[in-house]
Amino acid sequence: MRKILIALSLTLVATLAGVDGGPSPLLAQHMPPQSENPRKDAMTPEEKMNRRFPQPVRVSDLISLRVLDDQDVTIGFVRKVVRTPQGKILLLVSQGGWFGWGERLVAAPIEVMAIFGRQLASLDMEPKEYASASTWIEGGGTPIPSDEIIRIALTKR
C-alpha cells in the first residue's frame, strides 16, 4: 500500500511540474486581451451600420421607442429625429430626469443604433457617453418629417 501511495504521489508531482521541465499545462498563462476582429474595430460607424443590414423605417415609428444598453437597461426614449447640415441623421434621446421631469435631449447618431422589435439597441454608444454628452440645442439640425422613410440597422438579442 505504501508503494502505491509513493508511486501515485511521484506521478502527481511529475505531472504538475512538467516532465520535460517546461511550464506546467495546469498553470494559467497570461494572455494579453486581443480583439476578436481587429479590422472590425477600425471600421467607421457608417461601415458598421451597413454590415447590420439597414432596413427602411418610417420616422414616426421611431418616436417614443425605448433605447436600451447591452444589459437591457433603459437609457432613454427617442423624442425627435433630425438631420444635420452635413446630412447625418441623429436620434434625440431623452436622458436623465425622473418621469419626464429634468430630462434633457442628447443626440445619438443613427449609425450607433439598431432596431429589434419595438425597441432600439445602443450598440456603439455606452450609457456613460449619453450621460456625459452635451444637451441638444435647437437649431442644430432640421426635424425630419414623421412620414419620411429612413434606414436603420437590425440587431437581435
Beta strands, then each sheet from edge to edge (+ up, - down):
strand 1: 55-58
strand 2: 66-68
strand 3: 74-83
strand 4: 89-95
strand 5: 104-109
strand 6: 113-116
strand 7: 119-122
strand 8: 142-143
strand 9: 149-154
sheet 1: 1+ 9- 6- 7+ 2+ 3- 4+ 5-
sheet 2: 1+ 9- 6- 7+ 2+ 3- 8+
end
